[in-house]
Amino acid sequence: MDRQRSMSFKRVMAKNVSEFVLEQLEEAIFLKEILPDEQLPPERELAKMFNASRMVVREAIAKLEAKGLVEKRLGAKGGTFVLPITHKALEYAKEQIVEQKELLKDLLEYRSIVEPEAAGLAAKRITQEELRELREILHLGEGDVNRELFRSLDVKFHLIIAKASRNSFFEQAVRQIRIKINLGLDLLPFDERIKKQSVRDHLQIHEALMNRDSDRARQLMREHLRTTEHSLRQFTA
């Protein structure tokens, strides 16, 4: 067999600085680390944070605007603000899901393995401080919150569990999975019934973690993810 043909090298894909900045800002928005109507740092500060020029930052923000994720507002209190999920952003999400349905299928299968196993490890390794953080998130979620805040709390809940696994690969994997599917999750219905079901699931997972019950934490996380998986697959049916 020709050894050169057996090699699986990939072609070099050049990525400019503005694309890197764009990815970082998108990540913060998709993970709800910056909520709708919250302001991005000024261009000068972003340029310093990324060690990039203001022109590069401006180009990245322009791409966020084109995707309907942010808007620039003028006036004394002006700046660049994250938008609520707009029709344009939702249409973009739908297109991405339909165009990449095989990737989504692989991603959901991957998630169904990674997150339950991370929860199983977390049951053994989670700290009291992390358990308190989870309980605080649950308490906030039980209150009168809108979709965006509830989704932000949901992301934090899952990321804390991944971190509590004390496995950097699991933690990074869960974060990357959420980045890729979060905009799709914004397509799903949201009402009081759905909110209460999610809170109940999270409460049960939290209880399993407190009891250091790895098997139950793993099982409950798997069941919790199954509902979301079913809903997302409907868009590619």
GUVO-142551 format. One record per residue (C-alpha): residue number from 1; residue in one letter; x, y, z. Coordinates in steps of 0.05 Angstrom, whole numbers. Example, Ala and Ser with C-alpha at 12.3 -4.5 7.8 and 13.67 -1.06 7.14 Angstrom:
<nodes>
node k 1	r A	x 246	y -90	z 156;
node k 2	r S	x 273	y -21	z 143;
</nodes>
This chain:
<nodes>
node k 1	r M	x 0	y 0	z 0;
node k 2	r D	x 25	y 70	z -18;
node k 3	r R	x 45	y 102	z 49;
node k 4	r Q	x 29	y 171	z 23;
node k 5	r R	x -42	y 151	z 7;
node k 6	r S	x -51	y 123	z 77;
node k 7	r M	x -34	y 188	z 110;
node k 8	r S	x -93	y 229	z 135;
node k 9	r F	x -64	y 299	z 133;
node k 10	r K	x -112	y 357	z 126;
node k 11	r R	x -101	y 419	z 84;
node k 12	r V	x -80	y 482	z 121;
node k 13	r M	x -139	y 528	z 132;
node k 14	r A	x -117	y 600	z 142;
node k 15	r K	x -156	y 637	z 196;
node k 16	r N	x -149	y 712	z 201;
node k 17	r V	x -150	y 750	z 266;
node k 18	r S	x -220	y 778	z 256;
node k 19	r E	x -248	y 707	z 250;
node k 20	r F	x -214	y 689	z 315;
node k 21	r V	x -245	y 750	z 349;
node k 22	r L	x -312	y 734	z 318;
node k 23	r E	x -310	y 663	z 345;
node k 24	r Q	x -295	y 687	z 415;
node k 25	r L	x -351	y 738	z 415;
node k 26	r E	x -400	y 688	z 385;
node k 27	r E	x -381	y 638	z 439;
node k 28	r A	x -397	y 689	z 494;
node k 29	r I	x -464	y 704	z 461;
node k 30	r F	x -484	y 632	z 447;
node k 31	r L	x -466	y 610	z 517;
node k 32	r K	x -507	y 668	z 545;
node k 33	r E	x -447	y 697	z 580;
node k 34	r I	x -470	y 763	z 551;
node k 35	r L	x -546	y 769	z 552;
node k 36	r P	x -592	y 808	z 505;
node k 37	r D	x -591	y 883	z 516;
node k 38	r E	x -524	y 878	z 550;
node k 39	r Q	x -468	y 919	z 520;
node k 40	r L	x -404	y 892	z 491;
node k 41	r P	x -341	y 926	z 516;
node k 42	r P	x -320	y 986	z 473;
node k 43	r E	x -278	y 972	z 412;
node k 44	r R	x -216	y 1000	z 446;
node k 45	r E	x -224	y 952	z 505;
node k 46	r L	x -238	y 893	z 460;
node k 47	r A	x -177	y 908	z 419;
node k 48	r K	x -135	y 908	z 482;
node k 49	r M	x -167	y 844	z 508;
node k 50	r F	x -154	y 807	z 442;
node k 51	r N	x -86	y 841	z 429;
node k 52	r A	x -113	y 861	z 361;
node k 53	r S	x -125	y 925	z 323;
node k 54	r R	x -191	y 964	z 328;
node k 55	r M	x -201	y 951	z 254;
node k 56	r V	x -200	y 876	z 266;
node k 57	r V	x -250	y 883	z 323;
node k 58	r R	x -294	y 928	z 280;
node k 59	r E	x -294	y 875	z 225;
node k 60	r A	x -314	y 820	z 273;
node k 61	r I	x -371	y 862	z 302;
node k 62	r A	x -396	y 877	z 231;
node k 63	r K	x -402	y 802	z 220;
node k 64	r L	x -441	y 795	z 285;
node k 65	r E	x -487	y 850	z 260;
node k 66	r A	x -497	y 814	z 194;
node k 67	r K	x -518	y 751	z 232;
node k 68	r G	x -569	y 791	z 272;
node k 69	r L	x -533	y 778	z 338;
node k 70	r V	x -515	y 850	z 357;
node k 71	r E	x -534	y 921	z 338;
node k 72	r K	x -500	y 988	z 345;
node k 73	r R	x -538	y 1043	z 382;
node k 74	r L	x -522	y 1117	z 378;
node k 75	r G	x -526	y 1170	z 431;
node k 76	r A	x -498	y 1183	z 500;
node k 77	r K	x -513	y 1111	z 521;
node k 78	r G	x -495	y 1082	z 454;
node k 79	r G	x -450	y 1024	z 438;
node k 80	r T	x -456	y 953	z 412;
node k 81	r F	x -511	y 913	z 445;
node k 82	r V	x -529	y 839	z 442;
node k 83	r L	x -597	y 830	z 410;
node k 84	r P	x -653	y 785	z 434;
node k 85	r I	x -658	y 725	z 388;
node k 86	r T	x -684	y 756	z 324;
node k 87	r H	x -721	y 726	z 266;
node k 88	r K	x -657	y 733	z 225;
node k 89	r A	x -616	y 695	z 276;
node k 90	r L	x -669	y 640	z 282;
node k 91	r E	x -671	y 632	z 207;
node k 92	r Y	x -596	y 627	z 207;
node k 93	r A	x -600	y 573	z 261;
node k 94	r K	x -652	y 534	z 222;
node k 95	r E	x -609	y 536	z 159;
node k 96	r Q	x -548	y 512	z 198;
node k 97	r I	x -587	y 454	z 229;
node k 98	r V	x -616	y 431	z 162;
node k 99	r E	x -551	y 439	z 124;
node k 100	r Q	x -510	y 403	z 177;
node k 101	r K	x -560	y 350	z 199;
node k 102	r E	x -509	y 294	z 197;
node k 103	r L	x -461	y 336	z 239;
node k 104	r L	x -518	y 350	z 288;
node k 105	r K	x -534	y 276	z 292;
node k 106	r D	x -461	y 261	z 309;
node k 107	r L	x -459	y 318	z 359;
node k 108	r L	x -521	y 295	z 396;
node k 109	r E	x -494	y 224	z 399;
node k 110	r Y	x -429	y 251	z 426;
node k 111	r R	x -466	y 293	z 477;
node k 112	r S	x -507	y 233	z 500;
node k 113	r I	x -442	y 199	z 520;
node k 114	r V	x -400	y 257	z 545;
node k 115	r E	x -448	y 294	z 591;
node k 116	r P	x -475	y 233	z 629;
node k 117	r E	x -404	y 208	z 641;
node k 118	r A	x -383	y 278	z 664;
node k 119	r A	x -442	y 277	z 713;
node k 120	r G	x -421	y 209	z 738;
node k 121	r L	x -351	y 234	z 753;
node k 122	r A	x -378	y 299	z 783;
node k 123	r A	x -418	y 259	z 834;
node k 124	r K	x -352	y 234	z 861;
node k 125	r R	x -312	y 298	z 855;
node k 126	r I	x -358	y 358	z 862;
node k 127	r T	x -342	y 408	z 917;
node k 128	r Q	x -390	y 438	z 968;
node k 129	r E	x -380	y 506	z 936;
node k 130	r E	x -400	y 478	z 868;
node k 131	r L	x -462	y 446	z 898;
node k 132	r R	x -480	y 513	z 928;
node k 133	r E	x -471	y 546	z 860;
node k 134	r L	x -517	y 495	z 828;
node k 135	r R	x -569	y 505	z 882;
node k 136	r E	x -567	y 580	z 872;
node k 137	r I	x -578	y 571	z 797;
node k 138	r L	x -637	y 525	z 812;
node k 139	r H	x -666	y 577	z 859;
node k 140	r L	x -661	y 632	z 807;
node k 141	r G	x -691	y 587	z 754;
node k 142	r E	x -752	y 573	z 797;
node k 143	r G	x -768	y 648	z 798;
node k 144	r D	x -800	y 692	z 746;
node k 145	r V	x -748	y 691	z 691;
node k 146	r N	x -752	y 701	z 616;
node k 147	r R	x -727	y 653	z 563;
node k 148	r E	x -658	y 686	z 557;
node k 149	r L	x -642	y 686	z 631;
node k 150	r F	x -668	y 615	z 639;
node k 151	r R	x -625	y 591	z 582;
node k 152	r S	x -565	y 627	z 612;
node k 153	r L	x -577	y 591	z 678;
node k 154	r D	x -585	y 525	z 641;
node k 155	r V	x -517	y 533	z 607;
node k 156	r K	x -484	y 550	z 674;
node k 157	r F	x -515	y 490	z 707;
node k 158	r H	x -486	y 442	z 655;
node k 159	r L	x -418	y 475	z 652;
node k 160	r I	x -410	y 473	z 728;
node k 161	r I	x -424	y 398	z 727;
node k 162	r A	x -373	y 388	z 671;
node k 163	r K	x -321	y 428	z 710;
node k 164	r A	x -337	y 387	z 772;
node k 165	r S	x -318	y 324	z 735;
node k 166	r R	x -246	y 348	z 745;
node k 167	r N	x -230	y 324	z 675;
node k 168	r S	x -208	y 380	z 629;
node k 169	r F	x -226	y 340	z 567;
node k 170	r F	x -298	y 331	z 590;
node k 171	r E	x -302	y 404	z 611;
node k 172	r Q	x -278	y 429	z 544;
node k 173	r A	x -321	y 379	z 505;
node k 174	r V	x -385	y 401	z 541;
node k 175	r R	x -368	y 474	z 528;
node k 176	r Q	x -356	y 463	z 454;
node k 177	r I	x -420	y 422	z 447;
node k 178	r R	x -460	y 478	z 479;
node k 179	r I	x -429	y 530	z 433;
node k 180	r K	x -450	y 489	z 372;
node k 181	r I	x -521	y 473	z 393;
node k 182	r N	x -542	y 533	z 435;
node k 183	r L	x -569	y 574	z 378;
node k 184	r G	x -609	y 513	z 357;
node k 185	r L	x -637	y 508	z 428;
node k 186	r D	x -664	y 578	z 419;
node k 187	r L	x -710	y 549	z 366;
node k 188	r L	x -745	y 504	z 416;
node k 189	r P	x -811	y 523	z 450;
node k 190	r F	x -808	y 555	z 518;
node k 191	r D	x -865	y 561	z 567;
node k 192	r E	x -880	y 550	z 641;
node k 193	r R	x -890	y 475	z 632;
node k 194	r I	x -823	y 466	z 596;
node k 195	r K	x -789	y 509	z 648;
node k 196	r K	x -817	y 469	z 706;
node k 197	r Q	x -797	y 403	z 674;
node k 198	r S	x -725	y 427	z 664;
node k 199	r V	x -722	y 452	z 736;
node k 200	r R	x -748	y 384	z 761;
node k 201	r D	x -694	y 348	z 720;
node k 202	r H	x -640	y 394	z 747;
node k 203	r L	x -664	y 386	z 819;
node k 204	r Q	x -660	y 310	z 813;
node k 205	r I	x -590	y 314	z 782;
node k 206	r H	x -569	y 361	z 838;
node k 207	r E	x -596	y 312	z 890;
node k 208	r A	x -557	y 255	z 859;
node k 209	r L	x -494	y 297	z 860;
node k 210	r M	x -504	y 314	z 933;
node k 211	r N	x -514	y 240	z 949;
node k 212	r R	x -451	y 223	z 911;
node k 213	r D	x -492	y 174	z 870;
node k 214	r S	x -454	y 167	z 805;
node k 215	r D	x -500	y 117	z 772;
node k 216	r R	x -562	y 158	z 785;
node k 217	r A	x -529	y 223	z 764;
node k 218	r R	x -508	y 190	z 699;
node k 219	r Q	x -578	y 161	z 687;
node k 220	r L	x -614	y 226	z 703;
node k 221	r M	x -569	y 267	z 657;
node k 222	r R	x -580	y 218	z 601;
node k 223	r E	x -655	y 222	z 608;
node k 224	r H	x -653	y 298	z 613;
node k 225	r L	x -614	y 304	z 548;
node k 226	r R	x -660	y 256	z 511;
node k 227	r T	x -718	y 306	z 511;
node k 228	r T	x -675	y 360	z 479;
node k 229	r E	x -646	y 312	z 429;
node k 230	r H	x -715	y 291	z 406;
node k 231	r S	x -737	y 363	z 397;
node k 232	r L	x -675	y 383	z 358;
node k 233	r R	x -681	y 323	z 312;
node k 234	r Q	x -750	y 346	z 291;
node k 235	r F	x -718	y 402	z 252;
node k 236	r T	x -680	y 353	z 208;
node k 237	r A	x -735	y 302	z 199;
</nodes>
